[in-house]
Amino acid sequence: MRLTGMIDDALRLLMYLAQQPDRLCTIAEIAAAHGISEAHLMKIAHQLGLAGWIETVRGKGGGTPLAAPPQVISLGAVVRNIEPDFDLVECPADGDPCMIIGQSHLNTVLLGALQSFMRHLDGHTLAELLLSPGNPAAGPSPSACVVRSC
C-alpha cells in the first residue's frame, strides 16, 4: 500500500500548525515552508476544514489554526478523511469477470493488513509527530519526509 502525496502534505500542514499554536498561519506561509503549491495546499486545507481538523479565519490578519489540540487528532482519522481510495488491488472493469473470485483469499488477507495498518495509525496522534524537548522520541519535524521518499 502506498499513501498519496496528499496525505503527506496534509500531515505537513497539520504539523506546521501544531508547532505554531500561538498564532495564525497562512496557507502561503506553509506552502513556502514546504515547497508545496498554494493551490494544492488550499484544496487540502479545505478538506481538513470540512473534517473539523482546522479552522479558517478570513480577512486581514487571518490564517489557519488547529481546531483541536494535537493530542486528540488521530492520524488514522486524518488519513481516512484525506485518502480517496483504500483499494489494495484492482478488480476487473465493469462487466469483466474476475478470474479468481471464489478461488482466492487475496482480498481477505489484504483487507486484514489494511485494518491492522489503520488500527496502528488510530493509536497515534498528531502530537506524537512533533519534535520537542518534552517529546524526544517523537517523529519527524515538518521539514522531514513523512510519506514520500526523501
C-alpha positions as a printed Julia matrix, in Angstrom:
150×3 Matrix{Float64}:
   0.0     0.0     0.0
   1.22    3.45   -0.79
  -0.31    6.62    0.63
  -0.72    9.55   -1.72
   1.27   12.76   -1.61
  -1.94   14.44   -0.49
  -1.78   12.78    2.94
   1.9    13.7     3.18
   1.05   17.34    2.52
  -1.94   17.22    4.89
   0.24   15.89    7.71
   2.87   18.55    6.98
   0.2    21.24    7.18
  -1.15   19.87   10.47
   2.33   19.5    11.95
   3.23   23.05   10.98
   0.08   24.39   12.65
   0.69   22.27   15.75
   4.14   23.82   16.1
   2.64   27.33   15.9
  -0.16   27.17   18.5
   0.04   30.84   19.48
  -0.52   32.38   16.07
  -2.48   32.05   12.86
  -0.51   30.65    9.93
  -1.35   31.34    6.32
  -1.54   28.79    3.53
   1.05   30.83    1.6
   3.47   30.61    4.54
   3.02   26.85    4.94
   3.26   26.25    1.18
   6.52   28.22    1.01
   7.96   26.39    4.04
   7.38   23.0     2.41
   7.69   23.81   -1.28
   4.06   22.87   -1.91
   1.78   24.59   -4.42
  -0.55   27.07   -2.68
  -3.49   25.94   -4.83
  -2.87   22.29   -3.87
  -2.5    23.17   -0.19
  -5.74   25.2    -0.33
  -7.59   22.07   -1.51
  -6.1    20.09    1.36
  -6.89   22.83    3.88
 -10.47   22.87    2.61
 -10.78   19.11    3.2
  -9.18   19.38    6.64
 -11.58   22.19    7.49
 -14.63   20.21    6.37
 -13.42   17.31    8.51
 -13.06   19.62   11.52
  -9.27   19.35   11.94
  -8.53   23.0    11.2
 -10.36   26.31   11.24
 -10.01   29.18    8.81
 -10.06   32.84    9.79
 -10.69   35.15    6.85
  -9.65   38.73    6.33
  -6.66   40.83    7.29
  -4.71   39.06   10.0
  -6.5    35.8     9.19
  -5.0    32.38    8.95
  -5.45   28.79    9.95
  -5.25   27.32   13.45
  -5.83   23.73   14.5
  -9.44   23.13   15.55
  -8.39   20.67   18.28
  -5.28   20.03   20.37
  -2.67   17.85   18.6
  -3.08   15.24   21.36
  -6.62   14.45   20.19
  -6.05   14.45   16.42
  -5.84   10.78   15.43
  -3.55   10.0    12.49
  -5.9     7.24   11.39
  -8.85    9.62   11.28
  -6.87   12.17    9.26
  -5.77    9.51    6.77
  -9.37    8.3     6.39
 -10.51   11.87    5.74
  -7.85   12.62    3.13
  -7.14    9.36    1.3
  -9.51    8.9    -1.61
  -9.05    5.18   -2.15
  -8.11    2.24    0.04
  -8.44   -0.46   -2.6
  -5.27   -2.54   -2.42
  -5.88   -4.48   -5.61
  -7.71   -3.54   -8.78
 -10.77   -5.53   -9.71
 -11.67   -6.03  -13.36
 -13.58   -3.28  -15.14
 -17.37   -3.39  -15.04
 -18.68   -6.38  -16.91
 -15.38   -8.27  -16.96
 -15.45  -11.42  -14.83
 -12.92  -11.79  -12.02
 -10.93  -14.93  -12.7
 -10.17  -15.63   -9.0
 -13.46  -14.91   -7.19
 -14.28  -17.89   -5.04
 -10.79  -19.32   -5.56
  -8.69  -16.85   -3.59
  -8.46  -15.18   -0.19
  -6.32  -12.34   -1.56
  -8.85   -9.61   -0.78
  -9.45  -11.0     2.73
  -5.73  -11.08    3.53
  -5.12   -7.6     2.14
  -8.17   -6.18    3.93
  -6.8    -7.6     7.2
  -3.46   -5.92    6.55
  -5.19   -2.6     5.82
  -7.23   -2.87    9.01
  -4.06   -3.54   11.04
  -2.37   -0.55    9.41
  -5.31    1.73   10.2
  -5.52    0.46   13.81
  -1.84    1.3    14.19
  -2.46    4.85   12.91
  -5.51    5.14   15.17
  -3.2     4.55   18.12
  -1.13    7.65   17.35
  -1.82   11.36   17.39
  -0.52   14.46   15.69
   1.28   15.39   18.92
   3.48   12.3    18.58
   4.85   13.52   15.26
   6.29   16.68   16.77
   9.84   17.05   17.98
  10.02   18.96   21.21
  12.16   18.98   24.36
   9.34   17.23   26.23
   8.82   14.67   23.47
  12.3    13.47   22.37
  11.04   10.17   20.98
   8.52   11.86   18.7
   8.65   11.52   14.96
   9.87   13.81   12.19
   9.81   17.57   12.12
   7.6    19.26    9.49
  10.59   19.6     7.16
  11.31   15.87    7.24
   9.73   13.4     4.84
   6.55   11.91    6.17
   5.36    9.63    3.4
   7.36   10.39    0.27
  10.87    9.15   -0.3
  13.47   11.73    0.69
